[in-house]
Amino acid sequence: GVKESHQMAIFRIIAAILHLGNLEIQAERDGETCSISSEDEHLNNFCSLLGVELSQMQHWLCHRK
């Protein structure tokens, strides 16, 4: 009973969440910061599926504010 356009949006969100779970986050030496490679395939897929900017997502996944 769900329209095909809504199904595709739901599938896109689910796929993005699954890619987000596969991100490789590297902890820095101090243990308080982390980083994500901008060449991470899963980050690229996540951003393209949701239409968000890669550099912004990379920054905000690693900063608390």
C-alpha positions as CSV (number, residue, x, y, z in Angstrom):
1,G,0.0,0.0,0.0
2,V,3.0,2.3,-0.2
3,K,3.6,4.3,-3.4
4,E,6.6,3.4,-5.4
5,S,8.1,6.9,-5.0
6,H,7.8,6.6,-1.2
7,Q,9.3,3.1,-1.3
8,M,12.4,4.4,-3.1
9,A,12.8,7.1,-0.6
10,I,12.6,4.6,2.3
11,F,15.1,2.3,0.6
12,R,17.5,5.2,0.0
13,I,17.3,6.1,3.7
14,I,17.8,2.5,4.8
15,A,20.7,2.1,2.5
16,A,22.3,5.3,3.8
17,I,21.9,4.1,7.4
18,L,23.5,0.8,6.5
19,H,26.5,2.6,4.9
20,L,26.8,4.8,7.9
21,G,27.2,1.7,10.1
22,N,30.1,0.6,7.9
23,L,32.2,3.8,8.2
24,E,35.7,3.4,9.5
25,I,36.3,6.0,12.1
26,Q,39.9,6.4,13.3
27,A,40.6,7.6,16.8
28,E,43.3,10.2,17.2
29,R,46.2,9.9,19.8
30,D,44.5,11.9,22.5
31,G,41.4,9.7,22.5
32,E,39.1,12.7,22.4
33,T,39.1,13.3,18.6
34,C,38.6,11.1,15.6
35,S,38.7,11.3,11.8
36,I,37.1,9.8,8.8
37,S,38.9,9.4,5.5
38,S,37.3,11.5,2.7
39,E,37.9,8.6,0.4
40,D,35.8,6.2,2.5
41,E,33.5,4.4,0.1
42,H,30.7,4.2,2.7
43,L,30.9,7.9,3.5
44,N,30.7,8.8,-0.2
45,N,27.7,6.5,-0.7
46,F,26.0,7.8,2.4
47,C,26.3,11.4,1.2
48,S,25.2,10.7,-2.3
49,L,22.1,8.8,-1.1
50,L,21.0,11.6,1.2
51,G,22.3,14.5,-0.9
52,V,24.5,16.0,1.8
53,E,27.9,17.6,1.4
54,L,30.7,15.1,2.1
55,S,33.0,17.6,3.9
56,Q,30.2,18.8,6.2
57,M,29.2,15.2,7.1
58,Q,32.8,14.2,7.7
59,H,33.2,17.2,10.0
60,W,30.0,16.8,12.0
61,L,30.4,13.0,12.5
62,C,33.7,13.7,14.4
63,H,32.7,16.9,16.4
64,R,30.3,17.0,19.3
65,K,29.0,20.6,18.8
